[in-house]
Amino acid sequence: MLLAGLRTRQRVSELMDDPAIDPVEHRRALVALARLNRFSNSVGVLWPAIARLARQLQRPVRVLDVATGSGDLPRKLLHRAARARLTLEVAACDLSHTAIAEASREPSAVRFFIHDAVHQPLPTGFDVATCSLFLHHLSEDEAVTLFANMENAARHLILVNDLARSRFNYCAVWVASHLLTRSRIVRFDGPASIRSAFTPKEALDLATRAGLDGATVQSKFPCRFLLSWRRA
């Protein structure tokens, strides 16, 4: 019955979204999510488009990562850029004080700051705005607002990397959440995220509602899609 229900989106309140979440449990969950990002090569989903833009512009590219969590992805983008001899200037924001504190524990050239990317306009002047594994936390109207805020922040490119809702992905995420982490939060939130996730087509429709005409979406292994929009 549960898998049959995945035909339609069912928003599930995730433990990570609880304002009263224990900070220690929250930090453990952030570490576990970073491990899952490594396993699923999330940085590899974002990097190719950013690298292409950097080579086209032939100058340092300013990147803003929205809802960054522990900040593992922006740090990895900097590592990829250094290996490719490209220059990125990266900032990253999150609503959670605990997440920004965890992200800031490791020395990095990334500038981390607290910000509500849905209810407040994002700072401007960036070339690229990225967002990973946050879209499924939002209502449809909030997702449209997020897309519009990212469009205002980015002069060239928007990249949204998120989970895709399907029966297979629900089972795969359940297994990965139990094999790769002991965090009770991630073990609950992982499968719940799939139930709350959009399909690629649904995400594309929301981007169109936000005015991102010409956006494209690609399925990415495992269990992900990448929505891309390039300013004409």
Secondary structure, 3 states (H helix, E strand, C coil): CCCHHHHCCCCCCCHHHCCCCCHHHHHHHHHHHHHHHHHHCHHHHHHHHHHHHHHHHCCCEEEEEECCCCCHHHHHHHHHHHHHCCCEEEEEEECCHHHHHHHCCCCCCCEEEECCCCCCCCCCCEEEEEEECCHHHCCHHHHHHHHHHHHHHEEEEEEEEEECCCHHHHHHHHHHHHHCCCCHHHHHHHHHHHHHCCCHHHHHHHHHHCCCCCCEEEEECCCEEEEEEECC
